[in-house]
Amino acid sequence: MVPRMYFNADLRGRSHLWRQRFPDGSPEQITSGPTDDQGLAVEPSGNSLITSVGVHESEIWIHDPTGDRPLSSEGEVINYPPPVFSQDGAVLYYLLHREREGSGPELWRTTVESGKSEPVFPGISMLDFDVSPDGKSVVYVTSEPGGKTQLWLAPVDRSSPPRRVGNRGGLSPHFGPQGQIVFERTEGNANYLEQIRPDGSGLSKVVPYSIVEIQGISPGRRWLMAAVPAPPGADAPAIMAIPLDGGPPRRVCTGYCIATWSSSGKFIFISVEAPSRTSPGRSLAIPVGPGETLPTLPRNGIEAMADANVVPGAQSVPRAVLIPGADLDHYAYVKTTVHRNLYRVSLP
């Protein structure tokens, strides 16, 4: 019997089963379609395997002073990268995966008041995106042949075609304070925060140390929220606010948390209680000073389960994972339902 490895891999927003001849064969996809395959166990005979096959249903919900309501969608709304509001809170941008074989997530936008939804760049599949502060441009990432990524820049009104930014790939792109594009790129076994001008020139590191992942950026583009490798004695990455205009980073949380900004830049939301099957979790909404001046935070960051009195003026919000709007009364969240069953898959 030829030795083979079997594994799950994500492709175009779906997890499917793959196999590869050991030790140097080419990967072969076994399953496909709109479902997700999670976990696997190869039967002793080697003729089949067992996997958990699931169908995701997700939609965006809006919270405002009148309560919670769903926004219509025509497919599965992607949780990561998270949706983002325009700075006035009137429009919500998000990646939507429609049920078309071979298609990936597309960038959509919904006008919150009317509920009208439309694709921003029809037919363009992307992995990540960011909208410029003025709402006129989008930087996004596509998956290229061979598993590489590529940065692109395009006007929202589609007045000109998208153009490639540089020749090197990256992830989690964001518009910086001077119009540059800040993104995450892998070098060897580490990820670094880098920047590049829209014309592809001026590639450089923003900070000399490595990061784990980018979480987001403040509306005024002063602070980038990122996880950095665990400090000595810690077992989780540190969540830091990195100033893009220079200076030392600020630690946000004692352990791992999710830090997001209101679209107005007046509040930063810190998750302090993780969601569970019975609770959506909890966040703290912490007021930010003029010019996105961060308040004084505890020296080692905000601890899990912290009360609102940990920072003067903070308020508790009954949800851990949310997309903040312009004020505390307006936010959005992605509501996901998964239906799963075990299936036996015959091996080719």
N, C-alpha and C positions, 0 to 999 in steps of 0.2 A: 504494500500500500504506500502511495506517495504521501509523505508528511506534508500537512497543510495547517496554516493558522487561520482561525475564523475570528472575526471581530466586527464591532459596530463602527460605523463611520458616518459623519454628517456630510451631506451633499445637497446643496441648494435648499437648506433649511429643513431637511428631513434626515432622520437617522435610519440607515439600512444595513443589511448584512453583507459582509464582504469576506473573501477568502484569498489567501496568498500561499503559493507553494513555498515551503521552507527549504533553504534559507534565503533565496534570492529570486523568487518568482515575481511576476507582475500581479498587482491586485486585481481581483475579479469581483464585480458586483453580483450578488446572488438575488437580492430582492429589490423591488422598486415600487413606485406608486405613491399615493397620497398619504399612506399610513406611516407611523413611526415604529421601528423595531428596536426594543431595548433589552439588553441582556441576552445571553444564549447559553445553551448547554448541548454539546454534541453527544448523541447517543452512542453507546459502546460499539454498535455495528458500524458506525461511520456513515450510514446511509441517510441519516436525517438529523435534524437538530430541533430543539425547542426554543422558542423565543416569545417575548411578550409584544404583541402587536396592538397598537393603540391609534385612536383617532382623536385629534385635538380640535376643540371648538373654542375659539377665543374672540372676544369683542371688546371694544373700548366703552367704558362707562364714564359719565361725567357727573361730578358732585358739585352742586351749587346750593345756595340757600333754600331752594325748593325741594332738595332731596337728591336722589341718584337716578340716573336714566341712562339707557344704552344708546350709543350712536350706531347707526346702521353700518355694516361692513359686508363685503362680498367675498370673504375668505377668512383666513387665519391671521390675526394681528400678531406680529412678532414682538416678544417681550424684550429681547436684547438684539440690537440696540433699542433702548426704550424710546417711545414716542416723545416728541418735544412740542411745546407751544411756541407760537410766534410771540414776540416780546409784549404785544398788547393782549395776548391771551385769546385772540379771536379765532385763530386757525391752529389746528393740531396736525402735525406731520408724523407719519409712521410708516413702517414697512408692512406690506400686506402680501401674504402668500395665497394666491388664488389657485384653485384646484385644476391646474392644467399640467399635464404630463410634460416634464422637461423644463418647466418654467421655475424661476426662483422668485424671491420676494421683490416687489416693486415699491417705489416710494409713492405714497398717497397723501392727500391732505383733505381735511374735513373742516368746513366752516361750522363752528360750534353752535351758533345761534340758529342757523337754518338746517343744519345736519347734512348739507350737500357735500358729497364726497367725489373725488376725481383723482386719477393718476397724474403725478407731476411729470414723469417721463415714461409714457406708455412703452412697454416692451423691453425696458432696460432693467435687468436683474442686478441687484446690488446686495452687499454684505453689511454695509454701514453707511452713515451719512451725517451731515451737519448742515444747517441752514444759516446763512450769514446773518449778522445782526439786523441788517436793513431788509431782510427777507427777499433779496433779489437773486441770490446765488446759492447753489448747493455744491458741496464737495462730497464725493461718495467713493466707495471702494467696490470694485468688481473682482470676481474670481476669474483668473486667466487660465489657459491650458497649462497643465503641469502643476497645478496647485498654487501658482503664484497669484499675487494680488496687484491691483493697479489703482492709483488715485486718478480721479477725474474731476473736472470743474465744469459746471453748466449753469446758464441763466435759467431762473424759474419760469420765465415767460417763453422759453424755447426760441428766442429770437436768433440764436446762433447754435451750432451743434456743440456737443460736449467736447472738451479738449483734454488730452492726457497731461498729467502733471508729473514731470520727471520720468525717469526710467526704472525707478525702484519702487517696489510695492510697500504697503503699509496697512495699518488697521486703525480704527477709532479716530478718523480725521476730525479736526475742529478748526474753525477760523480763529486766528490769533488776534491780539490787540492791534497789530500793525498791518493787518490784511494777509499775513503769512498763514500757511496751513501747518498746524501742529498735529502730529500723529505718532503712533506707536510703530516701531520697527524692530524686528528681531536681528540680533547679531550674535552668532554662535549659540550659546545657551541662555542668553539674556535678552530682555526687551529694553529698549531705550526710548526716551521721549525726544523726538526730532522735529525739525521745522524746515519748511521749504517755501520759497516764493511761488506765487501762482504761475509764473513763467517757467518754473522748473529749476531756477538758479538758487544759490545760497543755501544748499543743504547743510545743516549743522545740528549738533545736539543742543537741546534746551538746557539740560542739566547733566552733570557728568555721571551721576549714579543711575543704576538700572531701576526699572519699575516692573510691576507685575501686570497691571492693566490700567487703562484710563476709565474713569467712571463718568466724567462729564466736565463741563466748563461753565463758568459764571457768565451771565448775560453781557456784562461789560468786558468780558475776556481778560479780567485781571487774574483770576484764579483757575487753575486746572486741578480737578479732584482725581487722585490716582492712588492705587494700592502699590506700595513698595515692599520689597522683600522683608520678611520678618526680622526685627532687630534681635540681638542676642538675648536668649532666655525667653523669647516669645514663640508661640506656636501658630500664629496667624499673621498675615501681612498687615502692615500699618497703613491706615488710610490717612493720606496727607493732602493738605491744600498747598499746591505749588504755585508761587507767584511768578507769572510770566514776564513781569517787568524786573525781575531780579530780587535777590534776598533769600533768606532761609525759609524752608517749608514749615508749615504749622501742622501739628498732629491733631486730627479731628476726633478719633475714637480710640479707646483703650484696646479694643479688639477689632474684629471686622464689622463694618457697617456699610450702609449705602448713604452717600451724601449727594443731595441734589439741590438745585437752586430754583427759587420761584422765577417765573419768566420776567418779573419786574426787577429782580435783583435785590429785593428788600428782605428776603428771608432765605436761610439755608435750612434744609430739612435733613435731619439725621435719624436713621432708623435705630431704635433702641430695643425693640421687642420684635422678634422674628414672627412671621405669619405661621399659622398652624391650621389644622383641619377645622378647628372651631373658632379661630380668631384671625382677622386680617392683620394683626400685629399693631405696632404703634411707632410713631415718629415724634421727634421734637422739632417744632418750627422755631428757629432762633433768629431774632432780628439782626440785620446787618446795618452797619453805619454808612454814612455818605461815602460814595466812591467805592462801594463794596468793601468797606473796612470791617474785617472780621472782629467779633467781640472777643473778650478775654475768655478762653476756654480752659478747662482744667489742664494742668501741666501734662498729664499722660493721656489726655483726650477724654471724651465722654464715655462713661461706662455703660454696659448693657443694662437695661431695665431702669435707667436713670429717670428721675422725676423732672418735671419742668423747672423746678427751682435750682437746678444745677447751673443754669445761666440766667441772669436777670432778663426778664421779658419773654422768656421762652414759653411756648404753649404746646400741649400735647395734641397730637392729631391721631385719630383712631385708624391708622393704616400705615404699614411699614414700607410698602412699595407703591409709590405714586408718582404722578407727573404733575408737579405744582404749577398752578396758574399764576395770575398776577397778584392774588391776595389769598388769605387763608381760607376764604369761603369757596374758592374755586380750584378744583384739581381733577385730574383724570386718572384712571387706572385700567389695566388690562385684566379682564376676568376670563380665566381659562378653565375649561372642563375637559378631562381626559377619560376616555372609555377604553379599557384594555381587556384582552383575553390572551390565554396561552394557545399557541399554534405550533403544530409540527410541520417543519419545512423539509421536503425531500431535497437531498443534495445532488446537484448535477454531476 
